[in-house]
């Protein structure tokens, strides 16, 4: 049974005080979660431990790092290794967000190294993929996403890919207020699941959670999450507003 996940990506927003206030407002809502549902908070590095402590007594709530280094350890000033993240008991790490690909030149090859280090250090990677508007307009999105998955993930074993979460985030829908329609999201998610099935078999593919990201909000979350191959969302802007994110968590599918 694959997990349904509402993941908040705070990006480079909020002070520690503002972040903890937001977390506490979400905790106060005492959201009922099914065993197959999770809320994940990808917060800036300096807030990881405090956020983990804040949610420690709340079942099905987890914390994620937003990135990890592509090298194991050593003289890489300013970097944070997968081992370091694991050493403070953080279970998740976002890898390959489009903002990192664009502003920090992270290539599919670099991301493959990060994925390997994350898995070797018992972190669950949330691997982001997704096309630009130009690629979508030339109707090349399927091949583009297939290449991203192929070059960063398809060296993994069946066991390793089973531990990985995928987030499809069309770049044209990130922070723009433009959302992929639920049909466009479903179409791409089904495509990703088919690529995974062709490589690893349908049993493995059926158990991998594929999240949608790009202008998910309280008003569109049920529509998007109800699609059969959409297993929740990776949420930017709306995750910074308590009521928005509470509704988004409550919009996760209930799988019996
Ligand atoms: P928005 O929800 O602000 O569009 O951001 C999506 C995103 O990039 C999540 O990782």
Boltz pocket constraint, residues with backbone or C-beta under 6 A from the ligand:
constraints:
  - pocket:
      binder: B
      contacts: [[A, 9], [A, 97], [A, 169], [A, 173], [A, 174], [A, 175], [A, 176], [A, 177], [A, 213], [A, 214], [A, 215], [A, 216], [A, 234], [A, 235], [A, 236], [A, 237], [A, 238]]
      max_distance: 6.0
